[in-house]
Amino acid sequence: MTTASESHRPWALITGASEGLGKEFALQLAQRKTHNVILAARSVDKLESVAKTVSEQVQCKVVPIDLSVAGAAEELDQKTRELDVALLINNAGVAFGGPFEDMEYKDVQSLVAINIVALTELFHIFLQRIKLQHKKLSEQQKQSNYAL
């Protein structure tokens, strides 16, 4: 498989990238060398550990962020504005065990903030950026085909 040169490789934003599926998505993308990666999650130490491995293969940017905080999606947008994001892996999420009615109200607020609000806001914010990046990539592909 042909890989993009590092300087022209698009970026993938992965939320919840410090462990579990988010970490695995980052490792897989790095191994394939199809995208540089932006790792976003709350745990700085865990993010740095993932970044150390990923950066051996592709460019990597770490953005420590708590998506349960109001305005976090906009902050993530601002912190990645200079990068050509072509893929969003909206992986951050929380779950609590036990019956819903027994949950603490603060836990319900956190669940809604991360699993619904942040997920929706990130999708809305990054959709336009991703569409623009895919258009650019498509045009570049056409240009390279014409050059052959």
C-alpha positions, 0 to 999 in steps of 0.5 A, a space after each residue: 500500500 502506498 503511504 502519503 509523505 509525512 508532510 502531506 499526510 492528513 491528520 486523524 483526531 482521536 478522542 478517548 485516545 489514552 486507552 482502550 479502543 482509542 489507543 488501539 485506533 491510534 496504534 493502527 493508524 500509525 502502523 498503516 502510516 495513512 494519517 498523522 494523529 491527534 491524541 485527545 483525552 484527559 490523562 496526560 501521562 497515558 496520552 504521552 505514553 501512546 504518543 511515544 509509540 505513535 510518534 515512531 511511525 507518524 507525526 503526533 500531537 497530544 491535546 489533553 482535554 476534558 470533554 465533559 467541560 463546556 466549550 471543550 469541543 471549540 477548544 479542541 477545534 482551536 488547538 488543532 486549527 492549523 492541522 488538516 483533519 481528514 478523520 474524526 474518531 469520536 471515541 471518548 465516552 463514559 459509562 457507569 454501572 448500576 441502575 440509572 435511577 441510582 446514579 449520582 446527578 453529577 455522574 448523569 451530567 458527566 455522562 450527558 456532557 461527554 456521550 451526547 453533547 461533546 460527541 455531537 459538538 465535535 461532529 458538527 465542528 469537524 464535519 466541515 473541516 473534514 469535508 474540505 480536507 477530503 475535497 483537497 485530497 480528491 483534487 490532489 489525487 486528480 492532479 497526480 493522475 493527470 501527471 501520469 
